[in-house]
Amino acid sequence: MLQRNKIDAKAQCDRPIVVLGATGTVGGAVLDALSRCGVEIRAVARRVPGAAGREATTVGWLVADLAVPSSLDRALAGAGALFLLTPLEEAMPERVAAVAARARAAGIDRVVRLSAYGAGTAQTLLGRVHREAEQAVLAAGLEMVALRPNGFMQNYVTQLGHGIRAHGLITSPQGSGAVSLVDARDVAAVAAACLTGAPAPVDDLTGPVALDEAAVAACISRVSGRAVRYQPTSMAAAARALADIGLPAWLRAVILDLYALSADGGAARVTAAVEAVLGRPPARFEDFARHARAHWMAPAGSA
Ligand SMILES: NC(=O)c1ccc[n+]([C@@H]2O[C@H](COP(=O)([O-])OP(=O)(O)OC[C@H]3O[C@@H](n4cnc5c(N)ncnc54)[C@H](OP(=O)(O)O)[C@@H]3O)[C@@H](O)[C@H]2O)c1
């Protein structure tokens, strides 16, 4: 499949591909995946990495801020495709509408948008905001592939990593609800395939099985060699913890809504969408854990 991507990319990507959110979890992995295809890439973020993070010669870095849509024009000019990632915030649909308008004006003809699990049914706050953002891309008259991944395995490093490193604990109100976690690198590989011509996935992107928090903790313990356990907490305690770290009310509501969905088993659906695009099964949590184990072994505060 990688070889097929290479051929597709050469045949179809005669113009550069723009990657928004290029320093983040998914965007960084999209750069990696596209770099292997040999296409010209324009990587965009508010701060570009230092020389050590810029090995790939096919990647040109550009600074832009979604809050100032005209700052994207230099990146979009003459490009053929756009990986459209925006941070999770209440203003996401307006942000996306502004980017889409500029992409349309620049002559972009392929948009791959990072959306989220549940945007199809829009039953959660997260699904609704992503659904509105998807509609904003279509309303701008652009052709769009929407990628709708479930929770990233990487959240156990980025969001929950501190609790694991400092206390050996995963704390949440998710209880025994399982989630079909997906490796963000698989999401990125699907994005790269779609940016270079592969057909859109027909379903949400998930990992191969649904795991509850206790199973995730057991896997991290097994792979890292350090004891990690799941400590259930109440919704009220989770709400207080989110307020204590200063998250805005809307984002707190989104996260609590997701906890409720997951606790009820509503995020456990497993799909074949990753394999249908990549021609191989999605990564297992255990595979991800082996890759990430150093993050959990590092002293608290070091990552
Ligand atoms: N985490 C999950 O489990 C999950 C699951 C499904 C969908 N999603 C969706 O995935 C998206 C987040 O992706 P991610 O986790 O890869 O993000 P991330 O790691 O938080 O990275 C965000 C990226 O966006 C850039 N950025 C932030 N604000 C910007 C601005 N104003 N202008 C330009 N660039 C900006 C950041 O770089 P700078 O800060 O340098 O600008 C960074 O490159 C959200 O839409 C979320 O809803 C997440």
The ligand as a Gaussian input file, in Angstrom:
#p B3LYP/6-31G(d) Opt

LIG

0 1
 N       -7.546000      13.761000      20.714000
 C       -8.442000      12.932000      20.225000
 O       -8.665000      11.840000      20.757000
 C       -9.218000      13.312000      18.983000
 C      -10.083000      12.389000      18.413000
 C      -10.800000      12.741000      17.266000
 C      -10.628000      14.004000      16.701000
 N       -9.778000      14.882000      17.291000
 C       -9.637000      16.221000      16.678000
 O       -8.270000      16.402000      16.336000
 C       -7.996000      17.812000      16.308000
 C       -6.728000      18.079000      17.094000
 O       -5.676000      17.373000      16.486000
 P       -4.313000      17.090000      17.252000
 O       -4.606000      16.311000      18.477000
 O       -3.327000      16.583000      16.285000
 O       -3.948000      18.582000      17.715000
 P       -2.706000      19.059000      18.608000
 O       -1.718000      17.970000      18.813000
 O       -3.290000      19.777000      19.771000
 O       -2.027000      20.129000      17.632000
 C       -2.710000      21.297000      17.222000
 C       -1.967000      21.866000      16.013000
 O       -2.677000      23.031000      15.542000
 C       -1.789000      24.161000      15.555000
 N       -2.561000      25.330000      15.945000
 C       -3.218000      25.556000      17.108000
 N       -3.834000      26.748000      17.079000
 C       -3.555000      27.299000      15.867000
 C       -3.893000      28.526000      15.244000
 N       -4.650000      29.456000      15.843000
 N       -3.431000      28.759000      13.994000
 C       -2.647000      27.856000      13.363000
 N       -2.311000      26.673000      13.883000
 C       -2.753000      26.393000      15.135000
 C       -0.730000      23.794000      16.619000
 O        0.508000      24.451000      16.406000
 P        0.832000      25.895000      17.036000
 O        0.298000      25.863000      18.442000
 O        2.304000      26.048000      16.919000
 O        0.111000      26.865000      16.164000
 C       -0.555000      22.305000      16.343000
 O        0.256000      22.106000      15.211000
 C       -9.221000      18.520000      16.912000
 O      -10.014000      19.030000      15.878000
 C       -9.924000      17.376000      17.628000
 O      -11.314000      17.592000      17.809000
 C       -9.057000      14.576000      18.407000

